C-alpha cells in the first residue's frame, strides 16, 4: 500500500497560515512541509513552484471571502435585513485560514507591493461592495445612504482589527453589535 499524500488543500491552508503570520515572504515550501510533517517532495505533486502555490492561495482566498460567503448567506434566504444580520454574525465569527482577519490584512499589505495582487483585491472588494449595495438597496431608497452604509460596514470589517482604542465602559463586541443594529434600521 502506498503512502497517503498530504491533500492539496492542506498545503494551501498552511500557506495561508504562513501568509497570516509573516506575509508572502513567509510562504516557504520547506517550512510548510515541516509544519505539515511531510517531505517537500509531495508539494511538487500539486504545484509546479512556490508561485503556483501563491496563486492558488489567492484563488482560495478570493473565492472564500466573496462568493462562498455570499452563497452561504443567500442559502438561508430571508429579507435583506435578515441576510445582513447573518452576514455580520458570520464575518464576526468566521476564523478559518481563508477568512481570518490576519490573512485579509496580509493580502492588503501584499497588494501595496504587487500589482497583480492589487487588481485581485480590487475585484474582491468590488464584489463585496456590490453585494452590500444589493442588500442595503433593498430597504434604503437614498443612494447616498446606501453608499454610506456600505462603506461603514466594509470599513468595520477591515479597520476593526487595526483599532487599538478602548470603547469606554463597553467591550468591542457590544459596540460592534450596536453599530450593526443601527445599520439595519
FIKOLZA-1660 file (N, C-alpha, C; in steps of 0.1 Angstrom, whole numbers, plus 5000, padded with zeros to 4 digits):
% residues 185
   i   px   py   pz ch aa at
   1 5008 4988 5000  A  X  N
   1 5000 5000 5000  A  X CA
   1 5009 5012 5000  A  X  C
   2 5006 5022 4991  A  X  N
   2 5014 5034 4990  A  X CA
   2 5011 5044 5001  A  X  C
   3 5020 5053 5002  A  X  N
   3 5019 5064 5012  A  X CA
   3 5007 5073 5009  A  X  C
   4 5001 5078 5019  A  X  N
   4 4990 5087 5017  A  X CA
   4 4996 5101 5015  A  X  C
   5 4992 5108 5004  A  X  N
   5 4997 5121 5002  A  X CA
   5 4990 5132 5010  A  X  C
   6 4997 5142 5013  A  X  N
   6 4990 5153 5020  A  X CA
   6 4982 5160 5010  A  X  C
   7 4969 5162 5013  A  X  N
   7 4960 5168 5003  A  X CA
   7 4964 5182 4999  A  X  C
   8 4961 5186 4986  A  X  N
   8 4964 5199 4981  A  X CA
   8 4959 5210 4990  A  X  C
   9 4947 5209 4995  A  X  N
   9 4941 5220 5003  A  X CA
   9 4948 5222 5016  A  X  C
  10 4955 5211 5021  A  X  N
  10 4963 5213 5033  A  X CA
  10 4975 5222 5031  A  X  C
  11 4981 5220 5019  A  X  N
  11 4992 5229 5015  A  X CA
  11 4988 5243 5014  A  X  C
  12 4976 5245 5008  A  X  N
  12 4971 5259 5006  A  X CA
  12 4967 5265 5020  A  X  C
  13 4960 5257 5028  A  X  N
  13 4957 5262 5041  A  X CA
  13 4969 5265 5050  A  X  C
  14 4979 5257 5049  A  X  N
  14 4991 5260 5057  A  X CA
  14 4998 5272 5051  A  X  C
  15 4998 5274 5038  A  X  N
  15 5003 5286 5031  A  X CA
  15 4996 5298 5036  A  X  C
  16 4983 5298 5037  A  X  N
  16 4975 5309 5042  A  X CA
  16 4979 5312 5057  A  X  C
  17 4981 5302 5065  A  X  N
  17 4985 5305 5079  A  X CA
  17 4999 5312 5079  A  X  C
  18 5008 5307 5070  A  X  N
  18 5021 5314 5069  A  X CA
  18 5020 5328 5064  A  X  C
  19 5011 5331 5054  A  X  N
  19 5008 5344 5050  A  X CA
  19 5003 5353 5061  A  X  C
  20 4994 5348 5069  A  X  N
  20 4989 5355 5080  A  X CA
  20 5000 5358 5090  A  X  C
  21 5009 5349 5092  A  X  N
  21 5019 5351 5102  A  X CA
  21 5031 5360 5098  A  X  C
  22 5033 5360 5085  A  X  N
  22 5045 5368 5080  A  X CA
  22 5045 5373 5066  A  X  C
  23 5033 5374 5060  A  X  N
  23 5033 5379 5046  A  X CA
  23 5037 5369 5036  A  X  C
  24 5037 5372 5023  A  X  N
  24 5041 5363 5013  A  X CA
  24 5055 5358 5014  A  X  C
  25 5064 5365 5020  A  X  N
  25 5078 5361 5022  A  X CA
  25 5079 5349 5031  A  X  C
  26 5069 5347 5040  A  X  N
  26 5069 5336 5050  A  X CA
  26 5064 5323 5044  A  X  C
  27 5059 5324 5032  A  X  N
  27 5053 5312 5025  A  X CA
  27 5065 5305 5018  A  X  C
  28 5071 5295 5025  A  X  N
  28 5083 5288 5020  A  X CA
  28 5080 5273 5021  A  X  C
  29 5083 5267 5010  A  X  N
  29 5079 5252 5008  A  X CA
  29 5085 5244 5019  A  X  C
  30 5098 5246 5023  A  X  N
  30 5104 5238 5033  A  X CA
  30 5097 5239 5046  A  X  C
  31 5093 5252 5050  A  X  N
  31 5087 5255 5062  A  X CA
  31 5073 5249 5062  A  X  C
  32 5066 5250 5051  A  X  N
  32 5052 5244 5051  A  X CA
  32 5053 5229 5052  A  X  C
  33 5062 5222 5046  A  X  N
  33 5064 5208 5047  A  X CA
  33 5067 5204 5061  A  X  C
  34 5075 5211 5068  A  X  N
  34 5079 5208 5081  A  X CA
  34 5066 5210 5090  A  X  C
  35 5058 5220 5088  A  X  N
  35 5046 5222 5096  A  X CA
  35 5036 5211 5094  A  X  C
  36 5036 5206 5082  A  X  N
  36 5026 5195 5078  A  X CA
  36 5032 5182 5082  A  X  C
  37 5045 5181 5086  A  X  N
  37 5051 5169 5089  A  X CA
  37 5053 5159 5078  A  X  C
  38 5056 5165 5066  A  X  N
  38 5059 5157 5054  A  X CA
  38 5071 5162 5047  A  X  C
  39 5076 5155 5037  A  X  N
  39 5087 5160 5029  A  X CA
  39 5082 5170 5019  A  X  C
  40 5091 5178 5014  A  X  N
  40 5086 5188 5004  A  X CA
  40 5084 5182 4990  A  X  C
  41 5088 5169 4988  A  X  N
  41 5086 5163 4976  A  X CA
  41 5071 5162 4972  A  X  C
  42 5062 5160 4982  A  X  N
  42 5048 5160 4980  A  X CA
  42 5042 5173 4974  A  X  C
  43 5049 5183 4977  A  X  N
  43 5045 5197 4973  A  X CA
  43 5045 5197 4957  A  X  C
  44 5055 5192 4951  A  X  N
  44 5057 5192 4937  A  X CA
  44 5047 5183 4929  A  X  C
  45 5040 5174 4936  A  X  N
  45 5030 5167 4930  A  X CA
  45 5017 5175 4927  A  X  C
  46 5016 5186 4934  A  X  N
  46 5005 5195 4932  A  X CA
  46 5008 5208 4925  A  X  C
  47 5020 5214 4929  A  X  N
  47 5023 5227 4924  A  X CA
  47 5037 5227 4917  A  X  C
  48 5038 5235 4906  A  X  N
  48 5050 5235 4898  A  X CA
  48 5061 5242 4906  A  X  C
  49 5057 5252 4914  A  X  N
  49 5067 5260 4922  A  X CA
  49 5059 5268 4932  A  X  C
  50 5067 5276 4939  A  X  N
  50 5061 5285 4950  A  X CA
  50 5051 5295 4944  A  X  C
  51 5054 5300 4933  A  X  N
  51 5045 5310 4926  A  X CA
  51 5031 5304 4923  A  X  C
  52 5031 5291 4919  A  X  N
  52 5018 5284 4917  A  X CA
  52 5010 5283 4930  A  X  C
  53 5017 5280 4941  A  X  N
  53 5011 5279 4954  A  X CA
  53 5005 5293 4958  A  X  C
  54 5013 5303 4956  A  X  N
  54 5008 5316 4960  A  X CA
  54 4995 5320 4952  A  X  C
  55 4995 5317 4939  A  X  N
  55 4983 5319 4930  A  X CA
  55 4971 5311 4935  A  X  C
  56 4973 5299 4939  A  X  N
  56 4962 5291 4944  A  X CA
  56 4957 5296 4957  A  X  C
  57 4966 5301 4966  A  X  N
  57 4963 5306 4978  A  X CA
  57 4954 5318 4976  A  X  C
  58 4957 5327 4967  A  X  N
  58 4949 5339 4963  A  X CA
  58 4936 5335 4957  A  X  C
  59 4936 5324 4949  A  X  N
  59 4923 5320 4943  A  X CA
  59 4914 5315 4955  A  X  C
  60 4919 5307 4964  A  X  N
  60 4912 5302 4975  A  X CA
  60 4907 5313 4984  A  X  C
  61 4915 5323 4987  A  X  N
  61 4911 5335 4995  A  X CA
  61 4900 5342 4988  A  X  C
  62 4902 5345 4975  A  X  N
  62 4892 5353 4967  A  X CA
  62 4878 5346 4968  A  X  C
  63 4878 5333 4965  A  X  N
  63 4865 5326 4965  A  X CA
  63 4860 5325 4979  A  X  C
  64 4868 5323 4989  A  X  N
  64 4864 5321 5002  A  X CA
  64 4858 5333 5009  A  X  C
  65 4863 5345 5006  A  X  N
  65 4858 5357 5012  A  X CA
  65 4848 5364 5004  A  X  C
  66 4845 5360 4992  A  X  N
  66 4835 5367 4984  A  X CA
  66 4824 5357 4981  A  X  C
  67 4826 5349 4971  A  X  N
  67 4815 5340 4966  A  X CA
  67 4810 5330 4976  A  X  C
  68 4819 5324 4983  A  X  N
  68 4815 5314 4993  A  X CA
  68 4807 5320 5004  A  X  C
  69 4811 5332 5009  A  X  N
  69 4803 5339 5019  A  X CA
  69 4790 5343 5014  A  X  C
  70 4789 5349 5002  A  X  N
  70 4776 5353 4996  A  X CA
  70 4767 5341 4995  A  X  C
  71 4772 5330 4989  A  X  N
  71 4764 5318 4988  A  X CA
  71 4759 5313 5001  A  X  C
  72 4767 5313 5011  A  X  N
  72 4763 5309 5025  A  X CA
  72 4752 5318 5030  A  X  C
  73 4753 5331 5029  A  X  N
  73 4743 5340 5034  A  X CA
  73 4730 5339 5026  A  X  C
  74 4731 5337 5013  A  X  N
  74 4719 5336 5004  A  X CA
  74 4712 5323 5006  A  X  C
  75 4719 5313 5009  A  X  N
  75 4713 5299 5010  A  X CA
  75 4701 5298 5020  A  X  C
  76 4702 5306 5031  A  X  N
  76 4691 5305 5041  A  X CA
  76 4680 5315 5038  A  X  C
  77 4681 5323 5027  A  X  N
  77 4670 5332 5024  A  X CA
  77 4667 5343 5034  A  X  C
  78 4655 5348 5034  A  X  N
  78 4651 5359 5042  A  X CA
  78 4652 5372 5035  A  X  C
  79 4647 5382 5042  A  X  N
  79 4648 5395 5036  A  X CA
  79 4662 5401 5037  A  X  C
  80 4664 5413 5032  A  X  N
  80 4678 5419 5032  A  X CA
  80 4683 5421 5046  A  X  C
  81 4675 5426 5055  A  X  N
  81 4679 5428 5069  A  X CA
  81 4684 5415 5075  A  X  C
  82 4676 5404 5073  A  X  N
  82 4680 5391 5079  A  X CA
  82 4693 5386 5073  A  X  C
  83 4695 5388 5060  A  X  N
  83 4707 5384 5054  A  X CA
  83 4719 5392 5059  A  X  C
  84 4717 5405 5060  A  X  N
  84 4728 5414 5066  A  X CA
  84 4731 5410 5080  A  X  C
  85 4721 5407 5088  A  X  N
  85 4724 5402 5102  A  X CA
  85 4732 5389 5102  A  X  C
  86 4728 5380 5093  A  X  N
  86 4736 5368 5092  A  X CA
  86 4750 5370 5087  A  X  C
  87 4751 5380 5077  A  X  N
  87 4765 5383 5072  A  X CA
  87 4773 5389 5083  A  X  C
  88 4768 5398 5091  A  X  N
  88 4775 5404 5102  A  X CA
  88 4780 5394 5112  A  X  C
  89 4770 5385 5116  A  X  N
  89 4774 5374 5125  A  X CA
  89 4784 5365 5120  A  X  C
  90 4783 5361 5107  A  X  N
  90 4793 5352 5101  A  X CA
  90 4806 5358 5100  A  X  C
  91 4807 5370 5095  A  X  N
  91 4820 5377 5093  A  X CA
  91 4827 5379 5107  A  X  C
  92 4819 5382 5117  A  X  N
  92 4824 5384 5130  A  X CA
  92 4829 5371 5137  A  X  C
  93 4824 5360 5132  A  X  N
  93 4828 5347 5139  A  X CA
  93 4837 5338 5130  A  X  C
  94 4837 5340 5117  A  X  N
  94 4844 5331 5108  A  X CA
  94 4859 5333 5109  A  X  C
  95 4866 5323 5115  A  X  N
  95 4880 5324 5116  A  X CA
  95 4887 5311 5111  A  X  C
  96 4885 5309 5098  A  X  N
  96 4893 5299 5091  A  X CA
  96 4905 5305 5086  A  X  C
  97 4915 5297 5081  A  X  N
  97 4927 5303 5075  A  X CA
  97 4923 5312 5063  A  X  C
  98 4912 5309 5056  A  X  N
  98 4908 5317 5045  A  X CA
  98 4902 5330 5049  A  X  C
  99 4893 5330 5059  A  X  N
  99 4886 5342 5063  A  X CA
  99 4891 5350 5074  A  X  C
 100 4903 5346 5079  A  X  N
 100 4908 5353 5091  A  X CA
 100 4912 5367 5088  A  X  C
 101 4911 5375 5098  A  X  N
 101 4915 5390 5097  A  X CA
 101 4930 5391 5093  A  X  C
 102 4938 5382 5098  A  X  N
 102 4952 5383 5095  A  X CA
 102 4955 5381 5081  A  X  C
 103 4949 5371 5074  A  X  N
 103 4951 5369 5060  A  X CA
 103 4945 5381 5052  A  X  C
 104 4934 5386 5056  A  X  N
 104 4928 5398 5050  A  X CA
 104 4938 5409 5050  A  X  C
 105 4944 5412 5061  A  X  N
 105 4954 5423 5062  A  X CA
 105 4967 5420 5055  A  X  C
 106 4971 5407 5055  A  X  N
 106 4983 5403 5048  A  X CA
 106 4981 5405 5033  A  X  C
 107 4969 5401 5028  A  X  N
 107 4967 5403 5013  A  X CA
 107 4967 5418 5010  A  X  C
 108 4961 5426 5018  A  X  N
 108 4961 5441 5016  A  X CA
 108 4975 5447 5016  A  X  C
 109 4983 5442 5025  A  X  N
 109 4997 5447 5026  A  X CA
 109 5004 5442 5013  A  X  C
 110 5003 5430 5010  A  X  N
 110 5009 5424 4998  A  X CA
 110 5005 5432 4985  A  X  C
 111 4992 5436 4985  A  X  N
 111 4987 5444 4973  A  X CA
 111 4994 5457 4971  A  X  C
 112 4999 5462 4982  A  X  N
 112 5007 5475 4981  A  X CA
 112 5019 5474 4973  A  X  C
 113 5025 5461 4972  A  X  N
 113 5037 5459 4965  A  X CA
 113 5036 5451 4953  A  X  C
 114 5025 5446 4950  A  X  N
 114 5023 5437 4938  A  X CA
 114 5010 5440 4931  A  X  C
 115 5012 5445 4918  A  X  N
 115 5001 5450 4910  A  X CA
 115 4991 5439 4908  A  X  C
 116 4995 5427 4905  A  X  N
 116 4986 5416 4903  A  X CA
 116 4977 5413 4915  A  X  C
 117 4983 5413 4927  A  X  N
 117 4975 5412 4939  A  X CA
 117 4966 5423 4941  A  X  C
 118 4970 5435 4938  A  X  N
 118 4962 5447 4939  A  X CA
 118 4950 5447 4930  A  X  C
 119 4951 5442 4918  A  X  N
 119 4940 5440 4909  A  X CA
 119 4930 5430 4914  A  X  C
 120 4935 5419 4920  A  X  N
 120 4926 5409 4926  A  X CA
 120 4919 5414 4938  A  X  C
 121 4926 5422 4946  A  X  N
 121 4920 5428 4958  A  X CA
 121 4909 5437 4954  A  X  C
 122 4911 5445 4944  A  X  N
 122 4901 5455 4939  A  X CA
 122 4888 5447 4935  A  X  C
 123 4891 5436 4927  A  X  N
 123 4879 5428 4923  A  X CA
 123 4872 5422 4934  A  X  C
 124 4879 5417 4944  A  X  N
 124 4872 5411 4956  A  X CA
 124 4864 5422 4964  A  X  C
 125 4871 5434 4966  A  X  N
 125 4864 5445 4973  A  X CA
 125 4852 5449 4966  A  X  C
 126 4853 5451 4952  A  X  N
 126 4841 5455 4944  A  X CA
 126 4830 5445 4945  A  X  C
 127 4833 5432 4945  A  X  N
 127 4823 5422 4946  A  X CA
 127 4816 5423 4960  A  X  C
 128 4824 5424 4970  A  X  N
 128 4818 5426 4984  A  X CA
 128 4809 5438 4985  A  X  C
 129 4814 5449 4979  A  X  N
 129 4806 5462 4980  A  X CA
 129 4794 5461 4972  A  X  C
 130 4794 5454 4960  A  X  N
 130 4782 5452 4952  A  X CA
 130 4772 5444 4960  A  X  C
 131 4776 5434 4967  A  X  N
 131 4767 5426 4975  A  X CA
 131 4761 5434 4986  A  X  C
 132 4769 5442 4992  A  X  N
 132 4763 5451 5003  A  X CA
 132 4753 5461 4997  A  X  C
 133 4756 5467 4985  A  X  N
 133 4747 5476 4979  A  X CA
 133 4734 5469 4976  A  X  C
 134 4735 5457 4971  A  X  N
 134 4723 5449 4968  A  X CA
 134 4714 5448 4981  A  X  C
 135 4720 5444 4992  A  X  N
 135 4713 5442 5004  A  X CA
 135 4707 5455 5010  A  X  C
 136 4716 5465 5011  A  X  N
 136 4711 5478 5017  A  X CA
 136 4701 5484 5007  A  X  C
 137 4703 5483 4994  A  X  N
 137 4694 5489 4985  A  X CA
 137 4680 5484 4985  A  X  C
 138 4679 5472 4991  A  X  N
 138 4665 5466 4992  A  X CA
 138 4657 5473 5002  A  X  C
 139 4663 5480 5012  A  X  N
 139 4654 5488 5021  A  X CA
 139 4658 5502 5023  A  X  C
 140 4668 5507 5016  A  X  N
 140 4672 5521 5017  A  X CA
 140 4670 5527 5003  A  X  C
 141 4661 5538 5003  A  X  N
 141 4658 5544 4990  A  X CA
 141 4669 5554 4986  A  X  C
 142 4676 5560 4995  A  X  N
 142 4686 5570 4993  A  X CA
 142 4699 5564 4989  A  X  C
 143 4704 5567 4977  A  X  N
 143 4716 5561 4972  A  X CA
 143 4728 5565 4980  A  X  C
 144 4728 5578 4985  A  X  N
 144 4739 5582 4994  A  X CA
 144 4739 5574 5007  A  X  C
 145 4727 5571 5012  A  X  N
 145 4726 5563 5025  A  X CA
 145 4731 5549 5022  A  X  C
 146 4728 5543 5011  A  X  N
 146 4733 5530 5007  A  X CA
 146 4748 5530 5007  A  X  C
 147 4754 5540 5000  A  X  N
 147 4768 5540 4999  A  X CA
 147 4775 5542 5013  A  X  C
 148 4769 5551 5021  A  X  N
 148 4775 5554 5034  A  X CA
 148 4774 5541 5042  A  X  C
 149 4763 5534 5042  A  X  N
 149 4762 5521 5050  A  X CA
 149 4772 5511 5045  A  X  C
 150 4773 5510 5032  A  X  N
 150 4783 5500 5026  A  X CA
 150 4797 5503 5031  A  X  C
 151 4801 5516 5030  A  X  N
 151 4814 5520 5033  A  X CA
 151 4817 5518 5048  A  X  C
 152 4807 5521 5057  A  X  N
 152 4809 5519 5071  A  X CA
 152 4810 5504 5074  A  X  C
 153 4801 5496 5068  A  X  N
 153 4801 5481 5070  A  X CA
 153 4815 5476 5066  A  X  C
 154 4819 5479 5054  A  X  N
 154 4832 5474 5049  A  X CA
 154 4844 5479 5057  A  X  C
 155 4843 5491 5061  A  X  N
 155 4854 5497 5068  A  X CA
 155 4855 5490 5082  A  X  C
 156 4844 5487 5088  A  X  N
 156 4844 5480 5101  A  X CA
 156 4851 5466 5099  A  X  C
 157 4848 5459 5088  A  X  N
 157 4854 5446 5086  A  X CA
 157 4869 5447 5085  A  X  C
 158 4874 5457 5078  A  X  N
 158 4888 5458 5076  A  X CA
 158 4895 5465 5088  A  X  C
 159 4889 5476 5092  A  X  N
 159 4896 5485 5102  A  X CA
 159 4895 5481 5116  A  X  C
 160 4885 5473 5120  A  X  N
 160 4883 5469 5134  A  X CA
 160 4895 5462 5139  A  X  C
 161 4903 5455 5131  A  X  N
 161 4914 5448 5135  A  X CA
 161 4927 5457 5137  A  X  C
 162 4925 5470 5133  A  X  N
 162 4936 5479 5134  A  X CA
 162 4934 5489 5145  A  X  C
 163 4923 5490 5151  A  X  N
 163 4919 5500 5161  A  X CA
 163 4923 5495 5174  A  X  C
 164 4931 5502 5181  A  X  N
 164 4936 5498 5195  A  X CA
 164 4928 5505 5206  A  X  C
 165 4920 5515 5202  A  X  N
 165 4913 5524 5212  A  X CA
 165 4904 5515 5220  A  X  C
 166 4902 5519 5233  A  X  N
 166 4892 5513 5242  A  X CA
 166 4878 5518 5238  A  X  C
 167 4868 5512 5242  A  X  N
 167 4854 5515 5239  A  X CA
 167 4847 5521 5251  A  X  C
 168 4853 5528 5259  A  X  N
 168 4847 5533 5271  A  X CA
 168 4843 5522 5280  A  X  C
 169 4831 5522 5286  A  X  N
 169 4827 5512 5295  A  X CA
 169 4822 5499 5288  A  X  C
 170 4822 5499 5275  A  X  N
 170 4817 5487 5268  A  X CA
 170 4829 5479 5262  A  X  C
 171 4827 5467 5259  A  X  N
 171 4837 5459 5252  A  X CA
 171 4834 5461 5237  A  X  C
 172 4844 5457 5229  A  X  N
 172 4843 5459 5214  A  X CA
 172 4831 5451 5208  A  X  C
 173 4828 5440 5213  A  X  N
 173 4817 5432 5208  A  X CA
 173 4804 5439 5210  A  X  C
 174 4802 5445 5221  A  X  N
 174 4790 5453 5224  A  X CA
 174 4788 5465 5214  A  X  C
 175 4799 5472 5212  A  X  N
 175 4799 5483 5203  A  X CA
 175 4796 5479 5189  A  X  C
 176 4803 5468 5184  A  X  N
 176 4800 5464 5171  A  X CA
 176 4786 5459 5169  A  X  C
 177 4780 5453 5179  A  X  N
 177 4766 5449 5179  A  X CA
 177 4757 5461 5178  A  X  C
 178 4760 5472 5185  A  X  N
 178 4752 5484 5184  A  X CA
 178 4753 5490 5170  A  X  C
 179 4765 5490 5165  A  X  N
 179 4767 5496 5151  A  X CA
 179 4759 5487 5141  A  X  C
 180 4759 5474 5142  A  X  N
 180 4752 5466 5133  A  X CA
 180 4737 5468 5134  A  X  C
 181 4732 5470 5146  A  X  N
 181 4718 5473 5148  A  X CA
 181 4714 5485 5141  A  X  C
 182 4722 5496 5142  A  X  N
 182 4719 5509 5136  A  X CA
 182 4720 5508 5121  A  X  C
 183 4729 5500 5116  A  X  N
 183 4730 5498 5101  A  X CA
 183 4718 5491 5095  A  X  C
 184 4711 5483 5103  A  X  N
 184 4700 5476 5099  A  X CA
 184 4686 5483 5100  A  X  C
 185 4687 5495 5105  A  X  N
 185 4674 5503 5106  A  X CA
 185 4672 5512 5095  A  X  C
% end
